[in-house]
């Protein structure tokens, strides 16, 4: 191996390192951009989230995150009942961005933006009554109640969502 081969090998290593660094910076930028990214529960105020949940969410989703009865079937008005936010529901099936948008914008607007039709959501938007930080605290509180398996699966959904750029 001559000096040119060594230099080419070193150059390729630096390109790889630079690429990984660029991906890390891009990921951090996305996470800090406010595009629906919810920080990890330890970075948010889960105690404040619990209080805010009780004040804003429990009337529909239950004081124990249990949701409304028969939440998988539309009511007589065609509106889907509030699902549970505990491990028995589907909240953990969604990435942080979608959960944030659903809470801030409401179900109808979020579904519309996603191109989903035929589903009537009763979820109001809280963007006018809660700050982004308060929404993130509520979501962090909800996530903090899930078993480890559900938290890990939800984190994978969040990472996949971020890779898509949503």
N, C-alpha and C positions, 0 to 999 in steps of 0.2 A: 504494500500500500504506500503510495507516494504522498508527498505533502499536500498536493491538490485534492486527493481523495479524502485525507484527514480534514482539510478545510471544508470540503463539500459536506462531509458527515457532520461536522460541527455546525455548519450553517443550517442544515436540515433540523438538527436538534433545537437550535434557537428559534427556527420558524415554528416548530411544534410547541415550544414553551410559550412563545409569543401568542400563538393561536389559543392555547389554553388560558393564558392571561386575559386575552380579549373576550373569550367566552365568560370568564368569571366577572369581568367588568360589565359586560352586557347583562348578565344575570342580576348583578347587584343593581344596575341602573333600572332594570325592569321591576325588581322588587321594591325599589324606593320611588318608583314613578307614580304611585297612587293608582295604578291600573287594577284596582280590585285585589291587591295583594294583602293578605292578612298575615301579620307577623306571627311567629311561633308564640304559643301561650305564655312562655316565660318572658317574652319581650312586650307583652301587652298587660294591661291591668285586669286580670280575670276577676278580682273582687269587685271592681267597678262594673265589669261586664255582667256579673251576677245580679247586681242591683238594677242595672239598666234593662237586663232581660226581664226581671220581675215587673218592672214598670212599663215596658213596651211590648213584650212578646208573650208573657205567660198567659194573658187572657185568651189567646188563641192556641198557642202551642203547649200550654200546660205548665203549671208551677214546677213539675218534675220532668219537663221536656217530653211528656208523653203524647202530645198531639191530641187531635180530636178523634172521636170514635169513627170507625169506618173511613179513615182518611184516604184510602186507595180508590174510593168510588166517588164520583161527583154527586153533589147534593141535588135536590129537586130543581134547583135553579141552574144546574150545570157547573157550578163552581166546586172546585176541589177543596175539601176540608184541609185544615192546617195539619201537616204531617208532624210526627214526633221528631225531636232533635236528638233523642238519645240513640243508642246503637240499633234500635229496632226500626228506625226510620231510614230515609235515603239521603239525609243531609251529608253524611260522610262520603257519599258516592260522588260528590261534586268538588271541584277545585275551589280554591280560595277566591279567585276572581269572580266566578259565577255566583258564589254565595254572597260576596260583597255587593255585586250588582243587583242581585235579587232583593237584597235588603234595602239598598239605597234607592233603587229605581222602582221597585215593586215587580211583582210577577208578570203582569201583562206587558209592561215595557221591556223587561228582560227577555221574555219569550219572543216578543215581536222582533227584537234586535237579533235574536238567534235564528229567526225564521221558523219558529215553531208555531203551528196553527192547530186549532181543534182542542186546545186545552184552555179552560177558563180558570185562572188563578185568582184567588181571593186575597193574595198577599199585597198589602199596600206598600208604597214606597215610603221610606223613612228619611230620605235625603233632606227634607225640609225641617225635620224635628230632631235629627241626630247628626252629630258631626261624623266625619269619616273615622276619626279616632274612636269615637263611641261605638260605631258599628264594628270596628275591628276588635274592640274590647268584648262586645257581646259575642262575636264569633269565636274569639279566643276562649271565652268562658264555656261556650257550648262544646268546643273541641276538647277542652280540658276534662270534660265528663266522660269522654269515650274511652273504652279499653284501648290498650296499646295497638292491637291489630287494626282497629278501625282508624286510629290516628295515622298509622303508617300507610294504610291504603289511601286515605284521603290526601296525605302528603304526596304520594305518587301521582294522584290525579292532578294536584296543584302543579307539580313539576311538568307533567305532560301538557297541561294548559299553558304554562309559561313557554314551553318549547314551541307551541303553536302561535304564540304571540297574542293570546287573548287575555 
